[in-house]
Amino acid sequence: MRPLLLLALLTACGQHIAEPWDRDRTGGVRTIRVTTRGDRGTRERPLPFSNDGVNLTVSVAVFDLYDQPLTSFDGSLTLTVAPGQLTAVAAPGTIGNVIRLRGGRADDVVVRIARSYGEARLWAEDTGYLPVDPRRSPAPACSDGRDNDGDGFSDFPGDVGCEAPNDDEERGGSFAVGTSEAIFFATPLLADVQGRAANSPLVDQRVTVTGRTELTPAPEGDNAHRLVVIQTDNTGFYVTDIDDRSCEGAPCFNSMYSFNFRTPDGMRPCDLLSVLTGSVAEFVSSTQLAQPGFQVGVLWRADDPAVGRCLIPEATPLAPATVRDPALMERFESGLVRVTDVALPTMIGPLLAPQGIPMEGATNCDLNGDGRIVFAGNAEGNCVNACAADPTCSEWSAWARYGQVSVALPVAMGEGVARVAITPRAVSPRFDPLHPVGMRATVTGTLRQVGPNWIVQPRCEQDLVIDGDGQTVRPTHESCLHERSIGEE
């Protein structure tokens, strides 16, 4: 009998022909159905974005090739949620986020979903992973030294069907996947993305923040806040949520830098964004959005009465006590700040610090001349630390490479040193740290963090007010604005 005729006859009789890729699969699962009970929100009334999470009750069932309940299946399925994280899964036989099915079902599984946003779904996958106690006797199948499934390989990681040493099933799963109904969550605020802490809880996730395009403040509980562009530069842009009141009714953790590789097209300071999206990253201690996307909802023009005044907030003054407290400084990262009446360095110079000790005209701590400072408790690191402890000193290589100088805030007798760095070279080619026109300055700009160091980056030369330079106009929220080009109108 010809092979094709035999295949046709077997198919007509309802017989399933095992394909080669089925031979190392267990359970015969072809379909997984995931259903949930509880408040799933709606597109119009989504559940709030939450770091603590919300609970839902889940039922999972598996089916065979013919869409019949697979009651012989007593294996495990792996639960995940996207976007978001499962912070708890509670059901008999559960280990982590791996649930055990009996008779092809698992009911009343309680899951806690945290940090989800937009349209999320629960996923159940048959990976063939059957976790057990690794100390069990007898040992789990994937660490017992035997070829349990007869495929010529044994144990983790030699057998491809073993997901971990505590896997009690050497054969792989069907890799069938099922998803739940949509679960709707509100998009996060900028403060949620920042995490109201030094590190974001959403690192390596791509998030979307929704902006309000009405000029009036957002109503209480509305997650669409006004997102105003406060500065653009040649690698990206800074955005502030001016409706945030996260810290005892005051704004905090409400600004973010988006690294765009270049100046963003069609965006200017004072614009309101309707959408801001990007991948959350921690870069040299700074929370940023990488590979950002954005939509400008309101184009600001100085002579347009319909959009009113520029909504960039006034700069937050930094007190010495705040500067000395890294946790407080985190609240203002990437926001517009001001340091007042700071002392410019008097000990600064290009010569190498003799024996690694900074001195007048010799504060260069790049002792081996390789263009970088190593801080691992060596002579260069000790040199930089010695300079940082002296409020009159500024390490020279920071100026040579990055245009930065360290300045000291005025403090009362007995108070500790309070210092930040500023970047005057970026906005004022006239600035010379060796021959300043005055010894005190007031500097406005966006606050950046690089490692343990805090840097105030002026937006333009008007943000840099040095005693004796003749500038009498103090910068405001409407300083350093530039008009749109004809092509952007």
C-alpha positions, 0 to 999 in steps of 0.5 A, a space after each residue: 500500500 502506498 504511504 500517502 494512501 495509508 496516511 489518508 486511511 489513518 487520518 480518516 479513521 481519526 488516528 493521530 500520526 506522531 511527528 518526529 518532533 513529538 517523540 521527546 514531548 510529554 503529555 500531548 498538550 495542544 491547547 491551554 485555556 486560561 480564565 480569570 475571576 476578579 476585577 480585570 478593569 476595562 479600557 475606559 476604567 483601567 486598574 491602577 498601576 501598582 507596585 504592590 500588585 492586585 490579586 486575581 483568581 485563575 483557572 487553567 485547563 489543557 486540551 488535546 489535539 481534538 480539543 478534548 480535555 486532557 484529563 491524563 495530564 498531571 504535569 506543570 505549567 509555567 505562569 507569567 504576565 506581560 507586561 508586568 510581574 507575578 509577585 505571588 502564585 498560590 495553589 497546591 503544588 506550586 513552586 515559584 510561578 510553576 503550577 501543578 495540574 491534576 487531571 488536566 486542570 488547576 482551579 482557584 490559583 490566586 496570582 498577584 500581578 504587579 507593575 502591569 500597565 496598558 493591556 496585560 495578559 496572563 500566559 501559561 506555557 507547557 515547558 515540561 518543567 516539573 520542579 521538585 525538592 532538589 534534596 528529594 530521595 530519590 533524586 529528581 530525574 534531571 539529576 539522578 545520573 540516568 537516561 530516564 527518557 531513553 533519548 541517549 542523554 541524561 540530566 541537566 544540562 546534557 538533556 535538552 528536556 531538562 530545564 533545571 537540576 530539580 526538574 523531575 521530567 527529562 522529556 520536554 513539554 509541548 510548548 503550547 501556550 495559552 493566554 487569559 482575557 485582557 487585563 487593563 491597567 493604567 499607564 504609570 506616572 513618571 514617578 512610578 517609572 522612577 520608582 520613588 527610589 534610586 533604582 527603577 522597578 521597571 528596569 529593562 522593560 519598555 513602558 508608555 507614559 500618557 500625557 495630558 494635553 489640556 493646559 489645566 491641571 490633571 484631576 485627582 486620580 487621573 494618570 494622564 499628567 501634563 508632561 512638559 519638556 524642560 530641556 533638549 540637548 544633542 543627545 536627548 531631552 528632559 521631561 517633568 510631570 508638573 501635576 505630580 504630588 508624590 511626596 507629602 503633596 509636593 512633586 518628587 521623582 517626577 522628571 526623567 531624561 530620555 536618551 535619543 542619540 541626538 536632538 529630538 526632531 520637532 520638540 522644543 522646551 515648553 512643549 507638552 507631550 501626549 505620549 512618552 515611551 521607551 526602555 527603562 535603563 539605569 545608566 551610571 546611577 541615573 534612571 533614563 528612557 532609552 530608545 524613546 518615542 514621543 508625540 508632542 500634544 501641544 506645540 508651545 509658541 511664545 506669541 500664541 495666546 491659545 497655549 498661554 505661558 510656558 509651563 516649565 516649573 521654577 527651578 527647585 533650590 538645593 539646600 546644603 542639607 539636601 545636597 549631602 543627602 543622596 536619597 533627597 537628591 534622588 527626588 530631583 534627578 533630571 529636574 530643573 534645580 538651582 544652587 545659589 551663591 556657590 564658591 568656584 574653585 580656587 585650587 585647580 590646574 592642569 599639572 599632575 598632583 605631586 605624589 597624588 596630593 592636589 595642590 595649587 595649579 596641580 589638581 590633575 589626578 590622572 596620574 598615569 595619563 591614560 585619560 581616565 580615573 581609577 577609583 579602586 582604592 589606588 593613588 588616583 582614587 585617593 587623589 580625587 577623594 582628597 580633592 573632593 574633601 577640600 571645598 576649594 579644590 576641583 579635579 582637573 581631568 573632569 574639566 579637561 574631559 567633560 567641562 565640569 568644575 566642582 563648586 561648594 554651597 555656602 554652609 554655616 560654621 560646623 556644617 559639613 561640606 556640600 558640593 556639586 559639579 557644574 558644566 559651564 563649558 557646555 554653555 559658555 565658551 568664555 568661562 575659564 576656571 583658571 581665570 574666573 571673572 568672579 569667585 561666586 556663582 548662581 547656577 540653574 540647570 537640570 540635575 544629572 547623576 553620574 555614579 555618586 556625583 551630582 551635576 547641574 547642567 545649565 540650559 544656556 549661558 543665562 543659567 550661569 550667573 557669575 559675580 562680576 560678569 555683568 549679568 543682572 537678570 536671574 534665570 526663570 522658567 522661561 529662560 533659554 527658550 528657542 523658537 521653532 523653525 519655519 519647517 516645524 510650524 
